[in-house]
Amino acid sequence: MFRTEERNTHFRSAIGLADLIYVSTVRHVRKSHRNAVIGLAMNMMTTVIMVAAFYLMFSILGLRGTAIRGDFILYLLSGIFLFLTHTKAVGAIMGSEGPTSAMMKHAPMNTAIAIASAALSALYIQTLSAVLILFLVHVAWHPIEINDPIGTIGMFLLSWFSGVSVGMVFLAIKPWFPGFASIASTVYSRANMVASGKMFVANSMPSSMLAFFDWNPLFHCIDQARGYAFINYNPHFSSVSYPLIVSITLIMLGLMGEFKARRHASISWSAGR
């Protein structure tokens, strides 16, 4: 009887926690705009503008021959989707409520719920944007054919997870060095415009250039995603295990740092800044 009651208590606690994460996720999703449809449209426009800019750049500079043989639009989208998902995840985690936030005054709320809801809201918006853009391209322009959709989705989720892990490291640093954490996250996001490798194919890069890219988990995610998306591309210089191991390591370090910062949190930290 006691074991049954204990299991019921744990089950109710899990349901309550899931409900709190859901409510907080909805709140994060609506942060960008009061109207959810307009907020989604604004996020989609970011992707469309980036695709148009890279399409014009590749066409004007004559770089389309360096892309993977196949659907050029899918080549662009495969890089931009993963890049934006990774970057948005980093920003969402960095912007989540800390231990001194006013939201933490409510008893059920804690930083774990805030972090989880921020990460899920970024994943929700980017997934919905990607699905809608692919649907519109497929219907209005030309059919989109993905060789291995499951593997491609897996790399999409891995790019989001790696963004969450990097964001956790910046979030752990933020209470101690807020200025440095903000600048470092901005520099990281800007550097990924090139370091993510969304404009290049790893197999066609010389070994001297690969050293500037293969440290980046997002580079491996994008290259592997293109290997799953295109039937005639087999990535040789990237792996799935590297971004997964790096992401797990970073998220553990970030969780330990966040726990340490939460134990020493004080509202007066930012009083002199």
C-alpha positions in Angstrom: 0.0 0.0 0.0 2.8 2.4 0.9 4.6 1.6 -2.3 1.5 2.3 -4.3 1.0 5.6 -2.6 4.6 6.5 -3.2 4.3 5.7 -6.9 1.1 7.8 -7.2 2.9 10.7 -5.5 5.8 10.5 -7.9 3.4 10.2 -10.8 1.5 13.3 -9.7 4.8 15.2 -9.1 5.9 14.3 -12.7 2.5 15.5 -14.1 2.8 18.7 -12.2 6.3 19.3 -13.4 5.4 18.6 -17.0 2.4 21.0 -16.7 4.7 23.8 -15.3 7.2 23.3 -18.1 4.3 23.4 -20.7 2.9 26.7 -19.3 6.4 28.2 -19.1 7.1 27.1 -22.6 4.0 28.8 -23.9 5.0 31.9 -22.2 8.4 31.8 -23.8 6.9 31.2 -27.2 4.7 34.3 -26.9 7.6 36.5 -25.8 8.5 37.5 -29.3 5.0 38.7 -30.1 1.6 38.7 -28.5 0.2 37.1 -31.6 1.7 33.7 -32.0 1.0 33.6 -35.8 2.9 36.9 -36.3 5.7 35.7 -34.1 6.1 32.5 -36.2 5.9 34.5 -39.4 8.7 36.8 -38.2 10.9 33.8 -37.4 10.1 32.3 -40.8 11.1 35.6 -42.5 14.6 35.3 -40.9 15.1 32.0 -42.6 13.7 33.2 -45.9 15.9 36.3 -46.0 19.0 34.2 -45.2 18.1 31.7 -48.0 17.6 34.5 -50.5 20.8 36.2 -49.5 22.9 33.0 -49.8 21.1 32.1 -53.1 22.1 35.5 -54.6 25.6 35.3 -53.3 26.2 31.8 -54.7 24.7 32.8 -58.0 26.6 36.1 -58.4 29.9 34.7 -57.3 29.5 31.5 -59.3 29.9 29.2 -56.3 27.0 26.9 -57.1 29.4 24.4 -58.5 31.0 23.9 -55.0 27.6 22.8 -53.6 26.5 19.2 -53.4 25.1 17.9 -56.7 21.3 17.9 -56.3 18.7 20.3 -55.0 20.5 23.6 -54.4 17.6 25.0 -52.3 17.7 21.9 -50.0 21.5 22.4 -49.7 20.9 25.9 -48.5 18.0 25.0 -46.2 19.9 22.1 -44.6 22.6 24.5 -43.4 20.5 27.5 -42.5 17.9 25.4 -40.5 20.5 23.8 -38.3 22.5 27.0 -37.9 19.4 29.0 -36.8 18.2 26.2 -34.5 21.6 26.0 -32.8 21.9 29.8 -32.5 18.3 30.3 -31.2 18.9 27.6 -28.6 22.0 29.3 -27.3 20.1 32.6 -27.1 17.1 31.1 -25.4 19.1 29.4 -22.7 21.1 32.6 -22.2 17.9 34.6 -21.8 16.2 32.2 -19.4 15.3 33.3 -15.9 18.0 33.0 -13.3 17.8 32.3 -9.6 17.3 36.0 -8.8 14.5 36.5 -11.3 11.1 37.6 -10.1 9.6 34.4 -11.5 11.5 32.4 -8.9 9.4 34.0 -6.2 6.6 31.6 -7.1 7.0 28.4 -5.1 6.7 25.8 -7.9 9.0 27.6 -10.2 12.7 26.9 -10.3 15.7 27.4 -12.7 15.4 23.9 -14.1 11.9 24.6 -15.3 13.0 27.9 -16.8 15.9 26.3 -18.7 13.8 23.4 -20.0 11.0 25.7 -21.1 13.4 28.1 -22.9 15.0 25.2 -24.7 11.7 23.6 -25.7 10.3 26.9 -26.9 13.3 27.4 -29.2 12.9 23.9 -30.6 9.1 24.3 -31.1 9.5 27.6 -33.0 12.3 26.4 -35.2 10.7 23.0 -35.9 7.4 24.6 -36.9 9.2 27.2 -39.1 11.2 24.5 -40.8 8.2 22.3 -41.5 6.2 25.3 -42.9 9.0 26.5 -45.1 9.7 23.0 -46.5 6.0 22.6 -47.2 5.7 25.9 -49.0 8.8 25.2 -51.1 7.5 21.7 -51.9 4.1 23.0 -52.9 4.8 26.4 -54.5 8.2 25.9 -56.1 9.4 22.3 -56.6 9.2 18.9 -54.8 11.6 18.4 -51.9 13.1 15.0 -51.7 15.1 14.0 -48.6 17.0 10.7 -48.9 16.9 9.8 -45.2 14.3 12.0 -43.3 14.9 10.2 -39.9 18.6 10.8 -40.0 18.2 14.4 -41.1 15.7 15.1 -38.2 18.2 13.5 -35.8 20.9 15.9 -36.9 18.4 18.8 -36.6 17.7 17.7 -33.0 21.4 17.2 -32.3 22.2 20.8 -33.5 19.5 22.0 -31.0 20.9 19.9 -28.2 24.4 21.2 -28.9 23.0 24.8 -28.8 21.4 24.1 -25.4 24.7 22.7 -24.1 26.7 25.8 -25.2 24.0 28.0 -23.8 24.2 26.2 -20.5 27.9 27.1 -20.3 27.2 30.8 -21.0 24.4 30.7 -18.5 26.7 29.3 -15.8 29.2 32.1 -16.4 26.5 34.8 -16.6 25.9 35.5 -12.9 29.7 35.8 -12.2 30.7 37.7 -15.4 27.5 39.0 -17.1 29.3 41.4 -19.5 31.8 38.7 -20.6 29.1 36.1 -21.0 27.0 38.4 -23.2 29.9 39.4 -25.4 31.2 35.8 -25.7 27.8 34.5 -26.7 27.4 37.2 -29.4 30.9 36.5 -30.7 30.2 32.8 -30.8 26.9 33.3 -32.7 28.6 35.6 -35.2 31.6 33.3 -35.7 29.2 30.4 -36.5 28.1 32.4 -39.6 31.3 31.0 -41.1 32.6 28.3 -38.7 29.3 26.3 -38.9 30.3 25.3 -42.5 26.8 25.9 -43.9 28.3 27.5 -47.0 30.9 24.7 -47.6 31.1 21.0 -48.2 33.5 19.3 -45.9 34.6 16.7 -48.5 35.7 19.4 -50.9 37.8 21.3 -48.3 41.6 20.9 -48.0 42.9 19.4 -44.8 44.6 22.7 -43.9 41.1 24.4 -43.9 39.3 21.7 -42.0 41.3 22.5 -38.8 39.4 25.8 -38.6 36.0 24.0 -38.7 36.2 20.5 -37.2 36.3 21.8 -33.6 32.7 23.0 -34.0 29.9 20.6 -33.1 27.6 22.4 -35.4 29.9 21.9 -38.4 29.7 18.1 -37.8 25.9 18.3 -37.5 25.4 20.2 -40.7 27.8 18.0 -42.7 26.2 14.8 -41.4 22.7 16.2 -42.1 23.6 16.7 -45.7 24.9 13.2 -45.8 21.5 12.0 -44.8 19.6 14.5 -47.0 21.5 13.8 -50.2 21.8 10.3 -51.7 25.1 11.2 -53.5 27.0 12.7 -50.6 28.9 10.6 -48.0 30.6 12.8 -45.4 34.2 11.6 -44.6 35.5 14.3 -42.3 32.7 14.6 -39.8 31.0 12.3 -37.3 27.8 12.0 -35.2 29.7 11.0 -32.0 31.8 14.1 -31.8 29.0 16.7 -31.4 27.1 14.3 -29.1 30.1 13.7 -26.7 30.9 17.4 -26.7 27.3 18.4 -26.0 26.9 16.0 -23.1 30.2 17.2 -21.7 29.3 20.9 -22.0 25.8 20.4 -20.6 27.2 18.6 -17.5 29.7 21.4 -17.0 26.9 24.0 -17.4 24.6 22.2 -15.0 27.4 22.1 -12.3 28.2 25.8 -12.9 24.5 26.8 -12.7 24.1 24.8 -9.5 27.1 26.6 -8.0 25.8 30.0 -9.1 22.3 29.3 -7.8 23.7 28.4 -4.4 25.5 31.8 -4.1 22.9 33.8 -5.9 22.0 37.3 -4.6 19.9 40.1 -5.9 22.6 42.5 -4.9 25.0 41.0 -7.4 23.8 43.3 -10.2 23.3 46.4 -7.9 26.7 47.9 -8.8 26.5 47.1 -12.5 
